[in-house]
Amino acid sequence: MDRFSGNFDRFSDLFNPYDSNPTNANHAIGDFTKCTRKPLVMGSTVLGLEYQDGVMIAADTLGSWGQLARYRNESRIYPVGNFTVLGAAGDMSDFQHTKHMLDSLMIKEYYTNDDHVLSTPHIYEYLSRVLYHRRSKLDPLWNTYVVGGYNNGERFLGYVDLLGTTYQSSIVATGLGAYFAQPILRNAVEGREGILTEAEAIEILNTCMKILFYRECKTLNRIQRAKVTADGVEISEPYALPTEWSFGEGIRGFGTQTQ
């Protein structure tokens, strides 16, 4: 047994039964590289729609640590250049990595100074290639992105997920928003993109985010909104939506009713 004890110790060091522990920063096991398999801090639904002046995106400010509503002031909307905005659902650390990557790309384009500016479709295509490449390496970025922008008088709204799946539409919703909010967005927006006012777009997004707060356990009623128009990107300060839970008092199994 003494002859093999050294090997047993070596194998016990390689195979850590607590490899999912967030405090374990070692991503290498022997000659193999560990990939992220279980994201830790997650953001939920992002909604986007087109209206007569441009594009509007909304997301709540919650970063969930598992089932714990741990971080309540996480901004998941980020400007890229002057006429593009990015909304992110999924792992917050991968979102931070994407922001650094896009910042580096925009700085490189600025230094080139060739009178060519990356517009929203270019950024959308770039993200789709990056996410598909990472997925092909079996090391995906655990995010779903909503890319919105306004360039040369044209609105742009697209969707990119961790598999590299992409599509463009006048309304976009990620996560459970694709089930709870997307039917409402379709009914309110499709066919009315050219006449929908900014006030109406805000009301639609607020309504959808309020429904998600009631229905999705990893959503907060504190949201942030961004719009992209011919004047550029404007991101609002976080604000709270008015909600009402008193209706639950009369529901058996939810409130105080036991019979």
C-alpha positions as CSV (number, residue, x, y, z in Angstrom):
1,M,0.0,0.0,0.0
2,D,2.9,2.4,0.7
3,R,3.9,1.9,-2.9
4,F,0.6,3.4,-4.2
5,S,-0.1,5.9,-1.5
6,G,1.7,8.7,-3.4
7,N,-0.5,8.0,-6.4
8,F,-3.7,8.1,-4.3
9,D,-2.7,11.5,-2.8
10,R,-2.0,12.8,-6.3
11,F,-5.4,11.7,-7.6
12,S,-7.2,13.1,-4.5
13,D,-5.7,16.4,-5.3
14,L,-6.8,16.3,-8.9
15,F,-10.4,15.3,-8.2
16,N,-11.8,17.9,-5.9
17,P,-15.3,16.9,-4.8
18,Y,-16.1,20.6,-4.2
19,D,-15.2,21.7,-7.7
20,S,-18.4,23.8,-7.9
21,N,-17.3,25.9,-4.9
22,P,-17.2,29.6,-6.1
23,T,-14.1,30.1,-3.9
24,N,-12.2,27.6,-5.9
25,A,-10.3,29.7,-8.4
26,N,-8.3,26.9,-9.9
27,H,-9.7,26.1,-13.4
28,A,-7.1,23.4,-14.3
29,I,-7.3,19.7,-13.5
30,G,-4.2,17.9,-14.5
31,D,-3.8,18.4,-18.3
32,F,-7.5,19.4,-18.7
33,T,-9.1,22.8,-18.6
34,K,-12.4,23.3,-16.7
35,C,-15.1,25.4,-18.4
36,T,-17.9,27.2,-16.7
37,R,-20.7,24.7,-16.2
38,K,-22.8,26.4,-13.6
39,P,-23.0,30.3,-13.7
40,L,-23.3,31.9,-10.3
41,V,-24.7,35.5,-10.5
42,M,-27.5,35.6,-13.1
43,G,-29.6,38.3,-14.6
44,S,-33.1,37.5,-15.9
45,T,-35.3,38.8,-18.8
46,V,-34.4,41.6,-21.2
47,L,-37.1,43.1,-23.4
48,G,-36.7,45.2,-26.5
49,L,-39.1,46.8,-29.0
50,E,-39.1,49.2,-31.9
51,Y,-41.1,52.4,-31.9
52,Q,-41.4,55.4,-34.2
53,D,-38.3,57.2,-33.0
54,G,-36.0,54.3,-32.6
55,V,-35.5,51.3,-30.2
56,M,-36.2,50.8,-26.5
57,I,-34.8,48.1,-24.2
58,A,-35.7,47.4,-20.6
59,A,-34.2,45.1,-17.9
60,D,-34.5,44.8,-14.1
61,T,-31.5,45.4,-11.9
62,L,-31.3,42.1,-10.0
63,G,-28.4,39.8,-10.0
64,S,-29.4,36.4,-8.4
65,W,-26.9,34.3,-6.6
66,G,-28.7,31.0,-7.1
67,Q,-32.1,31.4,-5.5
68,L,-30.9,34.4,-3.4
69,A,-31.8,37.9,-4.6
70,R,-28.3,39.0,-3.7
71,Y,-27.4,42.0,-5.9
72,R,-30.2,44.5,-6.4
73,N,-28.3,47.3,-8.3
74,E,-26.8,45.5,-11.3
75,S,-27.0,47.4,-14.5
76,R,-27.6,45.0,-17.4
77,I,-27.8,47.6,-20.1
78,Y,-24.6,48.9,-21.7
79,P,-23.9,51.5,-24.5
80,V,-21.6,50.4,-27.3
81,G,-20.5,53.4,-29.4
82,N,-22.9,56.3,-30.0
83,F,-25.9,54.5,-31.5
84,T,-26.0,51.0,-30.1
85,V,-27.1,49.6,-26.8
86,L,-26.7,46.0,-25.4
87,G,-29.0,44.3,-22.9
88,A,-27.7,41.2,-21.2
89,A,-29.4,38.2,-19.6
90,G,-27.4,35.4,-18.0
91,D,-24.1,35.3,-16.2
92,M,-22.9,38.7,-15.0
93,S,-19.2,37.8,-15.1
94,D,-19.5,36.8,-18.7
95,F,-21.3,40.0,-19.4
96,Q,-18.4,41.9,-17.9
97,H,-16.0,40.0,-20.1
98,T,-18.2,40.9,-23.2
99,K,-18.2,44.6,-22.2
100,H,-14.4,44.7,-21.9
101,M,-14.1,42.9,-25.3
102,L,-16.5,45.4,-27.0
103,D,-14.7,48.3,-25.4
104,S,-11.4,47.1,-26.8
105,L,-12.9,46.6,-30.2
106,M,-14.4,50.2,-30.2
107,I,-11.1,51.7,-29.1
108,K,-9.2,49.8,-31.8
109,E,-11.7,51.2,-34.4
110,Y,-11.3,54.7,-33.0
111,Y,-7.5,54.5,-33.3
112,T,-7.7,53.3,-36.9
113,N,-9.4,56.6,-37.8
114,D,-10.4,55.5,-41.3
115,D,-13.8,57.3,-41.2
116,H,-15.5,53.9,-40.7
117,V,-17.6,53.4,-37.6
118,L,-19.0,50.1,-36.4
119,S,-22.8,50.3,-36.6
120,T,-25.3,48.2,-34.8
121,P,-25.5,45.4,-37.5
122,H,-21.7,45.1,-37.3
123,I,-21.7,44.7,-33.5
124,Y,-24.6,42.2,-33.8
125,E,-22.7,40.1,-36.3
126,Y,-19.5,40.3,-34.2
127,L,-21.3,39.1,-31.1
128,S,-22.9,36.3,-33.0
129,R,-19.5,35.0,-34.3
130,V,-17.9,35.3,-30.8
131,L,-20.7,33.4,-29.1
132,Y,-20.8,30.7,-31.7
133,H,-17.0,30.3,-31.6
134,R,-17.1,30.0,-27.8
135,R,-19.9,27.5,-28.0
136,S,-17.9,25.4,-30.6
137,K,-15.0,25.3,-28.1
138,L,-17.5,23.9,-25.5
139,D,-16.7,27.0,-23.4
140,P,-19.7,29.2,-24.0
141,L,-20.4,32.7,-22.7
142,W,-23.5,32.1,-20.6
143,N,-25.5,35.0,-21.9
144,T,-28.3,36.0,-24.1
145,Y,-28.0,39.5,-25.6
146,V,-30.5,42.0,-27.0
147,V,-28.8,44.4,-29.5
148,G,-30.6,47.6,-30.3
149,G,-29.6,50.6,-32.4
150,Y,-30.5,53.3,-34.8
151,N,-28.2,54.0,-37.8
152,N,-28.8,56.0,-41.0
153,G,-32.5,56.5,-40.2
154,E,-33.1,52.7,-39.7
155,R,-34.0,50.9,-36.5
156,F,-32.3,47.7,-35.6
157,L,-33.2,45.1,-32.9
158,G,-31.6,41.6,-32.7
159,Y,-31.2,38.6,-30.5
160,V,-28.0,36.5,-29.8
161,D,-27.8,33.6,-27.4
162,L,-25.0,31.4,-26.0
163,L,-25.4,28.9,-28.8
164,G,-24.9,31.5,-31.4
165,T,-28.6,31.5,-32.4
166,T,-29.6,34.9,-33.9
167,Y,-32.7,36.6,-35.2
168,Q,-33.9,40.1,-35.9
169,S,-37.4,41.3,-35.0
170,S,-39.4,44.4,-34.0
171,I,-39.8,42.8,-30.6
172,V,-37.4,40.7,-28.6
173,A,-37.6,39.0,-25.2
174,T,-35.2,36.6,-23.5
175,G,-35.7,33.9,-20.9
176,L,-39.2,33.6,-19.4
177,G,-40.1,36.9,-21.0
178,A,-40.4,34.9,-24.3
179,Y,-43.4,33.1,-22.7
180,F,-45.0,35.8,-20.5
181,A,-44.1,39.1,-22.3
182,Q,-43.6,38.3,-25.9
183,P,-47.3,37.7,-26.7
184,I,-48.2,41.1,-25.2
185,L,-45.4,42.8,-27.1
186,R,-46.5,41.2,-30.4
187,N,-50.1,42.3,-29.9
188,A,-49.1,45.9,-28.9
189,V,-46.1,46.5,-31.3
190,E,-46.2,44.4,-34.5
191,G,-47.6,46.5,-37.4
192,R,-47.5,49.7,-35.3
193,E,-43.7,50.2,-35.2
194,G,-44.0,53.4,-37.3
195,I,-46.7,55.1,-35.2
196,L,-45.9,53.8,-31.7
197,T,-45.0,56.8,-29.5
198,E,-42.3,56.9,-26.9
199,A,-44.9,57.2,-24.1
200,E,-46.7,54.2,-25.4
201,A,-43.5,52.2,-25.7
202,I,-42.6,53.0,-22.1
203,E,-46.1,52.0,-20.9
204,I,-45.8,48.6,-22.8
205,L,-42.4,47.8,-21.3
206,N,-43.5,48.8,-17.8
207,T,-46.5,46.6,-18.1
208,C,-44.5,43.6,-19.3
209,M,-41.8,44.1,-16.6
210,K,-44.5,44.2,-13.9
211,I,-46.0,41.0,-15.1
212,L,-42.6,39.4,-15.1
213,F,-42.1,40.6,-11.5
214,Y,-45.3,38.8,-10.5
215,R,-44.6,35.6,-12.5
216,E,-40.8,35.2,-12.5
217,C,-39.1,34.5,-9.2
218,K,-35.7,35.9,-10.2
219,T,-37.0,39.3,-11.3
220,L,-37.1,42.6,-9.4
221,N,-39.6,45.5,-9.8
222,R,-36.7,47.9,-10.0
223,I,-35.9,48.4,-13.7
224,Q,-33.7,50.3,-16.1
225,R,-34.6,51.5,-19.5
226,A,-32.6,52.6,-22.6
227,K,-33.6,54.2,-25.8
228,V,-31.7,54.7,-29.0
229,T,-32.7,57.4,-31.4
230,A,-31.2,59.7,-34.0
231,D,-29.8,61.7,-31.0
232,G,-27.9,58.7,-29.6
233,V,-28.2,56.5,-26.6
234,E,-30.1,57.5,-23.5
235,I,-30.1,55.2,-20.4
236,S,-32.5,56.0,-17.6
237,E,-31.7,55.8,-13.9
238,P,-33.2,52.7,-12.2
239,Y,-36.7,53.2,-11.0
240,A,-39.3,51.1,-9.1
241,L,-42.5,50.0,-10.7
242,P,-45.6,50.2,-8.4
243,T,-46.8,46.7,-7.5
244,E,-49.7,45.3,-5.5
245,W,-49.8,42.0,-3.6
246,S,-52.9,42.4,-1.5
247,F,-54.9,40.3,-3.9
248,G,-53.0,37.3,-2.5
249,E,-54.7,37.6,0.8
250,G,-57.9,36.0,-0.5
251,I,-56.2,33.1,-2.4
252,R,-56.0,29.8,-0.6
253,G,-52.4,28.6,-0.1
254,F,-51.0,32.0,-0.9
255,G,-52.2,34.3,1.9
256,T,-53.8,33.7,5.2
257,Q,-56.6,31.5,3.8
258,T,-56.2,27.9,4.9
259,Q,-59.5,26.4,3.8
